[in-house]
Amino acid sequence: MASMAAAIAPIPKDTFNLGFIGAGQLAESIARGLVKSGVLPPTRIHTAHLGKARRAAFESFGVKVLDRNAEVVEESDVIIFSVKPQIIKEVILQLRPLISEKQLLVSVAAGVNLQDLQEWAGHGRFIRVMPNIPAAVGEAASVMSLGTAATEEDGELIAKLFGAIGKIWKADEKLFDAVTGLSGSGPAYIYLAMEALADGGVAAGLPRELALGLASQTVLGAASMVTKGGKHPALLKDDVTLPGGTTIAGVHELEKSGFRGILMNAVVSAARRSQELFKR
């Protein structure tokens, strides 16, 4: 298989066309991020949809919207399947006669493994990517896994594309259930924490709007200090907890309630549920 991958013609990095099969919100977020960041001009991005609203959404930033998925495949060197997991098999099988190993295929469908994707497409030049919901604002945490015939150059190309909507890591596909439990479901945990912080602020006397604004900006600022500063969260926590002060009193309450254990259990529980839902 290694010799097969080596023989595959590389995607022309400076001239390749990108096609989206599926014109939903995630596809739009990725396309918008690519255009906004300058990674790709809109003239090299295509999708297909017959609905006026979805066509207008893509056309508003210059993307050409075709009438049929087959046209997208014919126009594209890299094809991202951004459709619901329930229909991705049917969609790939319909397009299989038009697909070749000259094209790099990508799936963002949750829970659909590479073995199935490759089988349906008829070749292994496939990459599975799992972004999360903050892709909508250009702050996705994405993870990718390469198929049997996808090259390292293919992986670098997809990392550049998805880097336009956040950050992306490469991992073995066997870790994707754990990824689901952490970054896939994780935004919901943070939303709950933000809501609780805001409710605490209201309970302490703050107006609702001010409380929510402070809570959301505090979460954003704290996350930025970890991602941009490179300091471990435990050290950052220690920096703000002075002896006998207000913060350590609050941290003490969280620890008494098992705060860290609850979050850890949430990740593990979601990962187990992912295994149950998506096992072959």
N, C-alpha and C positions, 0 to 999 in steps of 0.2 A: 504493500500500500504506500510505503514511503516513496518508492520509485514513481508510482502513479502521480502522487502529489507533486513531485519534482518536475514531472513532465507537463503539468497543467500550465497553460499560458497565464501569465500574471494579468491582473486587471489594470488597464492603463490609468494610472493614478491621476493624471492631469486632464483626461478627456472622458472618463467613464460617465455613463448615465445611470441614475438611480431611479428605480421604480418601486412604488408602493402598491401592493395588492391589499386592498382595504384602505378606505379613506376616512377612518374614524378620528377620534380626538388624539390618540397616541401617535398615529401617522402624521397628523397635522403638527403636533408638538415637535416631533423629530424634524420634519421638513422646515418648520419655522426656525428652529434652532440652527439648522445648517445654513439657511439663508442669512439669518441675522448675524451669525458668527463669521460669515464669509468663507466657510469651508466649501460650500458648493453654491454656484449661481442657480437661481430658480429655473433657468432654461435647461438645466441638466437633470431636473427632477420631474417625474411623471407619476400620475395615479389615474384611476378610472372611477367614475361614479356618475349615475344618471340623475341623482337628486340635486335640485337647484341650490339648496343651502350648503351642502358639502362641496359642490363645485365652486360656489362663490367663496367659501372659506379658503380654499387652496389658491384660487385665481387672484385673491386679494393681495398675495405676496408673490405673484408671478409664476406660479407652478402651472404647467400645462395639464389639463384634466381631459383624459380621453373617455371614450364611451365604453370600451371593453377591456377586461383584464388581459386578454390575449394581445392587445395592442401594446400594453405596458410591458409585457414580457419581450415582445419583439423589439422594443425601443431601448431596453435596459441591459446593462452589464452586471449590475448589482440589484437584486430583487429582495425587498423586505416584505415578508408575509405578516401583515398586521390585521389579522382577522380573528374571530372568536375561536377558541379551542374546539368547539363543537362542529365547526364547519371546515377547519383547515385541511383535513384529509380530502374532502370532496373537492376543495378548491385546487389543491396541488395536483390531484389526479386529473382534473379537467385540463390543467395547463401542462402536464407532463410531456405531451408530444412536442411542445414548443421549447422546452427547457433543455439546455446542454451544459456540459461541464465547463464551457467557456464563461458561464455565468456563475457568480457567487450568490448563493441563496442564504437568506437570514430569516429566522422566525422569532417573533416576540410573543407567540401564543403561550400562555401560562400552562405548565404541566404537560406539554407535548414533547416527548423526548427525541433525541437525535436519531436513535435507531429507527423509529417510525418515520420521521421526517425524511431521512435518507432513502428508506424503502419506498415511500410514496413518490419521491422525486426521481428515483432511478439512479441517483449518484450521491456521493458523499461530500460534495463541496458545499457544505451546509454549516452555518454557525447559528447556535441558539443563544439568544440574548434575553436576559430577564431584567427589564427596567422597573422602576416603581412610579407611583403616581406623581411625585414631584417633577417628573419629566415635563409636566404641563407648564412649569415655571422655570425650566432650564436647570433644575437642581436634582436630577435623577441620580440614584445609586444603582448602577447597572452591573450585571455580571454576565460574562459570556463564556461559552464552551465551544471548542472547535470540533467539527465532524471529521470523519476519517480521511477525507481528501482535501480538507481546507488547509491551506498553507499558512506559515507564520506571517507572510506578507498579507494574506487575506485577513488574518486576525488584527494586524496593525491598521489596516484600512478601516475595519469596522470599529476598532477602538477610537480612531479619529472621528468617525461619523457620530458615534454615540457620545464622544467627549464633548460634542457641541450642545448636549442637553444635560450635562452634569459630569459625573465621574464614572469610570468603568474599570472593573477588575476582571481578570481571567481566572477561572477555576474549573476543576473537574466537575462534570455534570452530576456526579453522585452527591455533590454538596448542595444541589439546587433546592432540595426540600428545606435545608437549614437556611439557605438564602431567603426562601419564601417566608420562613418564620421570623427572620430578622428585618431585612430591608423591604420585603414585599408587604408584610403586615405591619411592620414597625411604624409607619406614619400614623396608623390608627392609635397606637399606644401613645404617641407623642401628642396627638390631638386631645386624647383623654387627659393627659397630664396638663396640657395648656388650659383646658376647660376647668380642671380642678384648681389650678393656680389662680385663674381668674375668679372662680367662685370663692376661693380663700380670701382674695383681695376684697371682694364684695362683703364677705362676712366681717372683714376687718374695717369696713367703712368706706371703701373706694366706690366711686360710680362705676357702673358696669362697663361702659365704653373705655374708660381709663384702665380698669383692671385687665381687660382683654388685650388692650394695646401693650401694656407693660409685660403681660405674660408672654405674648407672642414675640415681642422684641427681645425679651430675656432669653427665650429658647434659641432664637436665631443668633444672638450675640454669643451665648455659651457654646453653641455648635461651631461658630466661626473661630472661636479661640482654640478649639481642639484641632480643627482642620487646617487652620492657617498658622497657628503657633507651634504645633508639633509637640505640645506638652501633654502628658498623660492626664486624663480626667481626674484621677485621684489626687494628683499634685495640684491641679487647678482648684479642686474642692478644698484642699488643705489651705491654699492661699487665701481663701475667703472666709474660713472658719477661725475666727480669733478666739483665744481662751475666754471662756465665760460669756461669749457674745451672743448676738441674736441668731446668727446662722447655725452655730453648733446646737442651739436649742431646737431649731427646726429640723436639723439633720437627725438629732436624737429621736424626735417623734417619728420620722420616716423609718429609722432603723428598728424602733419598737414595733412598727407595723409590718416589718418584713418587706420593705419597699424593693430592695434589690432582688430578693428571692422571687417576688411577684413578677417582676419584669423578666427574669430568667425563665420562670415557669411559662410565661406567656409565649416567649420565643420557642421553647421546646414543644409546647402544646400545639402551636400553629405549624411547626415543622412536622410533627406526627400526623396532623390532620392532612397536610399536603401529601404525605406518603399514602395515606388512606384513599384520598381522592384521585390521585394520579398514578397509582401503581398499575403496571401492565396486567 
